[in-house]
């Protein structure tokens, strides 16, 4: 499960990285992470890379494998 979460997080990062310049209202959820601490570490990495983020929170989604901690991130120009 931890490996899957890591792969999903990396996939989301690659999607964000390939998005290029976007306007401020285009954002995406990054996650899921199994713990709040892992989510916060990843979020800090996104902030360090220049993205705007809005904090981690738990999301209970349609499928159990989607549940976990996520944070929204916006690319900046």
C-alpha positions as protocol buffer text, in pm:
chain_id: "A"
residue {
  index: 1
  type: UNK
  ca { x: 0 y: 0 z: 0 }
}
residue {
  index: 2
  type: UNK
  ca { x: 279 y: 244 z: 87 }
}
residue {
  index: 3
  type: UNK
  ca { x: 449 y: 184 z: -247 }
}
residue {
  index: 4
  type: UNK
  ca { x: 119 y: 247 z: -429 }
}
residue {
  index: 5
  type: UNK
  ca { x: 72 y: 573 z: -239 }
}
residue {
  index: 6
  type: UNK
  ca { x: 423 y: 681 z: -330 }
}
residue {
  index: 7
  type: UNK
  ca { x: 366 y: 599 z: -695 }
}
residue {
  index: 8
  type: UNK
  ca { x: 39 y: 790 z: -699 }
}
residue {
  index: 9
  type: UNK
  ca { x: 202 y: 1091 z: -535 }
}
residue {
  index: 10
  type: UNK
  ca { x: 487 y: 1085 z: -784 }
}
residue {
  index: 11
  type: UNK
  ca { x: 240 y: 1051 z: -1071 }
}
residue {
  index: 12
  type: UNK
  ca { x: 53 y: 1356 z: -949 }
}
residue {
  index: 13
  type: UNK
  ca { x: 379 y: 1547 z: -924 }
}
residue {
  index: 14
  type: UNK
  ca { x: 466 y: 1457 z: -1281 }
}
residue {
  index: 15
  type: UNK
  ca { x: 125 y: 1569 z: -1400 }
}
residue {
  index: 16
  type: UNK
  ca { x: 171 y: 1901 z: -1221 }
}
residue {
  index: 17
  type: UNK
  ca { x: 522 y: 1940 z: -1356 }
}
residue {
  index: 18
  type: UNK
  ca { x: 409 y: 1881 z: -1712 }
}
residue {
  index: 19
  type: UNK
  ca { x: 117 y: 2121 z: -1685 }
}
residue {
  index: 20
  type: UNK
  ca { x: 328 y: 2425 z: -1769 }
}
residue {
  index: 21
  type: UNK
  ca { x: 205 y: 2774 z: -1699 }
}
residue {
  index: 22
  type: UNK
  ca { x: -158 y: 2781 z: -1597 }
}
residue {
  index: 23
  type: UNK
  ca { x: -393 y: 3038 z: -1458 }
}
residue {
  index: 24
  type: UNK
  ca { x: -443 y: 3072 z: -1085 }
}
residue {
  index: 25
  type: UNK
  ca { x: -779 y: 2896 z: -1077 }
}
residue {
  index: 26
  type: UNK
  ca { x: -652 y: 2566 z: -1222 }
}
residue {
  index: 27
  type: UNK
  ca { x: -554 y: 2340 z: -934 }
}
residue {
  index: 28
  type: UNK
  ca { x: -527 y: 1971 z: -865 }
}
residue {
  index: 29
  type: UNK
  ca { x: -540 y: 1744 z: -561 }
}
residue {
  index: 30
  type: UNK
  ca { x: -207 y: 1581 z: -479 }
}
residue {
  index: 31
  type: UNK
  ca { x: -225 y: 1248 z: -294 }
}
residue {
  index: 32
  type: UNK
  ca { x: -332 y: 1019 z: -142 }
}
residue {
  index: 33
  type: UNK
  ca { x: -85 y: 991 z: 144 }
}
residue {
  index: 34
  type: UNK
  ca { x: -142 y: 741 z: 428 }
}
residue {
  index: 35
  type: UNK
  ca { x: -48 y: 989 z: 704 }
}
residue {
  index: 36
  type: UNK
  ca { x: -77 y: 1362 z: 764 }
}
residue {
  index: 37
  type: UNK
  ca { x: 301 y: 1381 z: 818 }
}
residue {
  index: 38
  type: UNK
  ca { x: 377 y: 1234 z: 472 }
}
residue {
  index: 39
  type: UNK
  ca { x: 127 y: 1472 z: 313 }
}
residue {
  index: 40
  type: UNK
  ca { x: 287 y: 1772 z: 486 }
}
residue {
  index: 41
  type: UNK
  ca { x: 637 y: 1670 z: 373 }
}
residue {
  index: 42
  type: UNK
  ca { x: 521 y: 1642 z: 12 }
}
residue {
  index: 43
  type: UNK
  ca { x: 330 y: 1968 z: 35 }
}
residue {
  index: 44
  type: UNK
  ca { x: 644 y: 2145 z: 155 }
}
residue {
  index: 45
  type: UNK
  ca { x: 830 y: 2008 z: -146 }
}
residue {
  index: 46
  type: UNK
  ca { x: 566 y: 2153 z: -377 }
}
residue {
  index: 47
  type: UNK
  ca { x: 592 y: 2490 z: -200 }
}
residue {
  index: 48
  type: UNK
  ca { x: 970 y: 2480 z: -232 }
}
residue {
  index: 49
  type: UNK
  ca { x: 924 y: 2418 z: -607 }
}
residue {
  index: 50
  type: UNK
  ca { x: 714 y: 2735 z: -636 }
}
residue {
  index: 51
  type: UNK
  ca { x: 359 y: 2599 z: -623 }
}
residue {
  index: 52
  type: UNK
  ca { x: 85 y: 2750 z: -410 }
}
residue {
  index: 53
  type: UNK
  ca { x: -73 y: 2498 z: -171 }
}
residue {
  index: 54
  type: UNK
  ca { x: -357 y: 2511 z: 80 }
}
residue {
  index: 55
  type: UNK
  ca { x: -281 y: 2252 z: 348 }
}
residue {
  index: 56
  type: UNK
  ca { x: -340 y: 1881 z: 393 }
}
residue {
  index: 57
  type: UNK
  ca { x: -672 y: 1724 z: 476 }
}
residue {
  index: 58
  type: UNK
  ca { x: -828 y: 1380 z: 478 }
}
residue {
  index: 59
  type: UNK
  ca { x: -1054 y: 1291 z: 185 }
}
residue {
  index: 60
  type: UNK
  ca { x: -1295 y: 995 z: 197 }
}
residue {
  index: 61
  type: UNK
  ca { x: -1355 y: 924 z: -172 }
}
residue {
  index: 62
  type: UNK
  ca { x: -1558 y: 672 z: -374 }
}
residue {
  index: 63
  type: UNK
  ca { x: -1307 y: 384 z: -350 }
}
residue {
  index: 64
  type: UNK
  ca { x: -1109 y: 281 z: -40 }
}
residue {
  index: 65
  type: UNK
  ca { x: -779 y: 291 z: -231 }
}
residue {
  index: 66
  type: UNK
  ca { x: -843 y: 662 z: -300 }
}
residue {
  index: 67
  type: UNK
  ca { x: -892 y: 757 z: 66 }
}
residue {
  index: 68
  type: UNK
  ca { x: -611 y: 942 z: 238 }
}
residue {
  index: 69
  type: UNK
  ca { x: -454 y: 1279 z: 293 }
}
residue {
  index: 70
  type: UNK
  ca { x: -442 y: 1522 z: 2 }
}
residue {
  index: 71
  type: UNK
  ca { x: -352 y: 1884 z: -56 }
}
residue {
  index: 72
  type: UNK
  ca { x: -456 y: 2117 z: -337 }
}
residue {
  index: 73
  type: UNK
  ca { x: -177 y: 2276 z: -541 }
}
residue {
  index: 74
  type: UNK
  ca { x: -178 y: 2554 z: -799 }
}
residue {
  index: 75
  type: UNK
  ca { x: 105 y: 2614 z: -1045 }
}
residue {
  index: 76
  type: UNK
  ca { x: 245 y: 2966 z: -1057 }
}
residue {
  index: 77
  type: UNK
  ca { x: 359 y: 3163 z: -1360 }
}
